[in-house]
Amino acid sequence: MEDPQPITVVLADDHNIVREGIASLCTANGLRIIGQCSEGPAAVDMIQTLRPDFAILDLHMPGMTGIEVIRNLRATGSTTKLFVLSISREETTVMDALRAGADAYLLKDGPTRHLMDAINFVRDGGVYVSPLLRGAAIFTHGENKPAQDPLGALSPREMEVFSYLVNGLRPKEIAELLDISPKTVDTYRASLMRKLNVHDLVGLVKFAIERNLTSTSAQH
């Protein structure tokens, strides 16, 4: 019986020492680094060409941010699992990354085991957010969020489906992006609408606009 093919990874970070450290960590855990770069546009080209299983992207890179890289790749139908690696703990930044289509958001100052935890979790179909951020009101009620705001009740996957829906994607398109069935998308949609006490897509979009959670409302 042949050994399973190793998971392939592309790394994009403009700090060589950070990139080399991540590469060493990945290699030590049996992953195969097939490409490295330091700029956003190069990351897009490399991921589209090499089609790795995973790509780990710095949030801030020359030419294009990690979130812009993700938007670009998702718009072209890339199925690579995309991770954002950042020092930022800002709730809006994390939400922007997830709305763009990130599969994981990791902190650079977090423990190294979080990277492998994220890879295993995302490989099994989940969306991973650093546990160090869970106290920052991203998916729970926080100090700066109204106590009755139902948005905090959504799970990471429900939040992702919510974001795709309010930005105009059809359930079938969402299913393809998330590699789940349209029926599962419908289940998430029904659950999140129940939690938000919204009864149709128009109400869902209105809810998102009121909280600046659509791509249109987020533009400056």
C-alpha positions in Angstrom: 0.0 0.0 0.0 1.4 3.4 -1.1 1.9 6.1 1.4 -0.7 8.9 1.1 0.4 12.0 -0.7 1.6 14.7 1.7 -0.4 17.9 2.1 1.0 20.6 -0.2 1.4 24.2 1.1 2.3 27.6 -0.4 3.6 30.3 1.9 3.3 34.0 1.3 4.9 36.4 3.8 7.2 39.4 3.2 9.3 38.6 6.3 11.8 35.9 5.3 12.5 34.8 8.9 8.7 34.3 9.5 8.3 32.4 6.3 11.3 30.2 6.9 10.0 29.4 10.4 6.6 28.4 9.1 8.2 26.3 6.4 10.3 24.5 9.0 7.2 23.9 11.2 5.2 22.5 8.2 8.1 20.3 7.0 8.5 18.9 10.5 4.9 17.9 10.6 5.0 16.1 7.2 3.7 18.8 5.0 5.3 19.6 1.7 6.2 23.3 0.9 5.8 23.7 -2.9 6.1 27.4 -3.2 7.1 30.6 -1.3 6.8 34.2 -2.1 6.8 37.6 -0.5 4.2 39.7 -2.4 0.4 39.5 -2.8 0.2 39.3 -6.6 2.9 36.6 -6.7 0.8 34.6 -4.2 -2.2 34.7 -6.5 -0.2 33.5 -9.4 1.6 30.8 -7.5 -1.6 29.4 -5.9 -3.4 29.4 -9.2 -0.5 27.7 -10.9 0.5 25.2 -8.3 -2.9 24.6 -6.8 -1.7 23.6 -3.3 -4.0 22.0 -0.7 -3.3 24.9 1.7 -1.9 28.5 1.4 -0.8 30.5 4.4 -1.0 34.2 3.8 0.4 37.2 5.7 -2.3 39.8 6.2 0.0 42.7 5.0 2.1 42.1 1.9 3.4 44.4 -0.8 1.1 44.8 -3.8 -1.9 43.1 -2.3 -3.1 42.2 1.2 -3.8 38.7 2.3 -7.5 39.4 2.2 -7.3 40.8 -1.3 -5.5 37.7 -2.3 -8.3 35.6 -0.9 -11.0 37.6 -2.7 -9.1 37.3 -5.9 -8.7 33.6 -5.6 -12.3 32.9 -4.5 -13.6 35.0 -7.4 -11.7 32.6 -9.8 -13.0 29.5 -8.1 -9.9 28.4 -6.3 -10.5 25.5 -3.9 -7.2 25.9 -2.0 -7.7 26.2 1.7 -6.6 29.7 2.6 -5.2 30.8 5.9 -4.6 34.4 7.1 -1.7 34.8 9.5 -1.6 38.2 11.3 -0.7 40.1 14.4 -4.1 41.9 14.2 -6.7 41.0 16.8 -9.2 43.5 15.4 -12.7 42.0 15.1 -13.4 43.8 11.9 -10.2 42.4 10.3 -11.1 38.8 11.3 -14.6 39.2 10.0 -13.3 40.7 6.7 -11.0 37.7 6.3 -13.8 35.3 6.9 -16.2 37.1 4.6 -13.6 37.1 1.9 -13.4 33.3 2.1 -10.6 32.6 4.5 -10.7 29.1 6.0 -8.6 30.0 9.0 -7.4 33.1 10.9 -4.3 32.6 13.0 -2.2 34.9 15.2 1.5 35.2 14.7 2.0 35.4 18.4 0.0 32.2 19.0 1.5 28.8 19.9 2.9 26.9 16.9 0.5 24.0 17.6 -2.4 26.2 16.5 -1.2 25.9 12.9 -1.5 22.1 12.8 -4.7 22.3 14.8 -6.1 24.6 12.1 -4.9 22.4 9.2 -6.5 19.3 10.7 -9.7 21.2 11.5 -10.0 22.8 8.1 -9.1 19.6 6.3 -12.2 18.0 8.0 -14.4 20.8 6.7 -14.3 23.4 9.5 -13.4 27.1 9.6 -10.7 27.8 12.2 -10.3 31.0 14.2 -7.5 31.2 16.7 -8.7 30.3 20.2 -6.9 33.4 21.5 -9.5 35.5 19.6 -12.6 33.8 21.0 -12.7 36.2 24.0 -12.7 39.1 21.6 -16.4 39.0 20.8 -16.0 37.6 17.3 -18.5 34.8 17.6 -19.7 35.6 21.2 -21.1 38.6 23.0 -18.4 41.1 23.7 -18.0 44.3 25.8 -18.5 46.5 22.7 -21.4 44.5 21.3 -25.0 45.1 22.5 -26.1 42.3 24.8 -29.1 41.4 22.5 -27.2 41.4 19.2 -27.9 38.0 17.8 -24.9 38.0 15.5 -22.8 36.6 18.3 -24.9 33.4 18.3 -23.8 32.4 14.9 -21.2 29.6 14.5 -18.2 30.3 12.3 -19.7 28.3 9.5 -23.1 30.0 9.8 -21.2 33.3 9.7 -19.5 32.3 6.6 -22.7 31.2 4.9 -24.4 34.4 6.1 -21.6 36.5 4.6 -21.8 34.8 1.2 -25.6 35.1 1.1 -25.7 38.8 1.8 -23.0 39.4 -0.8 -25.1 37.9 -3.5 -24.0 34.3 -3.9 -26.5 31.6 -4.6 -26.7 28.5 -2.3 -25.2 26.3 -5.1 -22.2 28.7 -5.5 -21.7 28.7 -1.7 -21.8 24.9 -1.6 -19.1 24.7 -4.2 -16.9 27.3 -2.4 -17.2 25.5 0.9 -17.1 22.0 -0.5 -20.4 21.1 1.1 -23.8 20.1 -0.4 -26.5 22.6 -1.3 -28.7 20.9 1.3 -26.2 21.6 4.0 -26.1 25.2 2.9 -29.9 25.3 3.2 -29.6 23.9 6.7 -27.1 26.6 7.8 -29.2 29.2 6.2 -32.3 28.1 8.0 -30.4 28.0 11.3 -28.8 31.4 11.0 -32.0 33.1 9.9 -33.7 31.6 12.9 -31.0 32.9 15.2 -31.2 36.3 13.6 -35.0 36.3 13.6 -35.0 37.1 9.9 -37.5 35.5 7.6 -36.2 36.2 4.0 -33.1 37.2 2.1 -34.2 40.8 1.9 -34.3 41.0 5.7 -31.0 39.2 5.9 -29.3 41.8 3.6 -30.9 44.6 5.5 -29.6 43.2 8.8 -26.1 43.0 7.2 -26.2 46.6 5.8 -27.2 48.0 9.2 -24.1 46.4 10.7 -21.7 47.2 7.8 -21.3 43.5 7.0 -21.7 43.6 3.2 -18.9 44.1 0.7 -20.7 47.2 -0.6 -21.1 48.8 2.9 -17.5 48.0 3.7 -16.1 50.0 0.8 -14.5 53.4 1.5 
